[in-house]
Amino acid sequence: MANTCTHIEALTELKVADELVCEICIKNHGRWVHLRTCQTCGVTLCCDDSPMKHMTAHYHETGHPVISSAQPGERWLWCHPDEVFAEY
């Protein structure tokens, strides 16, 4: 990976989505655009293009720094605190 940070470098295994849904949107009858998976706890939630931006809210609530795209065919990571995007 060309772009990296200590949070991304600390990952030893990538977590993948169990299901391609945002559980919070499902509970609240919401909708999502794309999904992201937290690389600390494995939860999959909606992206910032989605109305409720649940993954960013998850970061602010938990401090879990790195997410990955849960979209099929996309292979990238984003570190919130360092604002680093890394393809893998």
N, C-alpha and C positions, 0 to 999 in steps of 0.2 A: 504494500500500500504506500503510495507516494505521500499523501497527507496523513498525519497521524498525531496522536497525543498520548499522554500517559494513561488516560482512561481507556482508549481503544487498545493500546499496547497491552493492557492488563487482561484483556479478554483471552480466555483459553479455549472457550467453546462458544459457538454462536447458538443462541436460542432461536427457535422457529415457532411460528404460530401453530397452535393446536387446531384452531378454527379460524376461518377468515371472516370474522365478525367483530364489531366493537360491542362488547357486552353492555356497556353503559348506554350506548345508543339503543340497543335492543330493549333494555329495561324501560327507557324513556320514550320509546316509539320515535326515535330520531333516525337520522340517516348519516352516512359517511361517504367520503370521496375515496380515500385510500387508507390503508392500515399500516401501523408501525408496531414493532415488537420491542419491548424493554429488554435490554441485555442484562439487567440485574435480576429482575424477578420473572420475566417471561410473559407478562401480561401483554395482550395485543389490543390496541385502542386506535381511535381515529386520528388522522393527521390534521395539520393546521389549515388545510383547504376545506376541511369539514366544518360544519356550522359550530360544533361545540368544542373542537380542539382538545379532546380528552387526553391525548398522549402528552401534550405540553402541560396540561393541568396535573397529570400524574408526575411529571418531572418536578414541578413546583411544589407538590405535596410531599414527595419522597426524596428528592435529590438524586434519584437514579440517573446517571449522566448519559448513557449511550443507548440509542435506539437503532433498529435496522428497519428497512422496508420489509413489509410482509407481503408485498405485491409479487405475484409470480413473475419470474424473469428479472427482477430488480435485485442487485447485489451491492448494497451500500450501507454505510453506518453514518450516524450523525451524533456528535458529542455536543450536548447542550452547553455546558459551561465553557468549553474551549472553542465552540462554534467551528468545529472541524468536520468536514465531509470527506469520507473515504470510501472509495469503491474497492471491492475485493473480488 
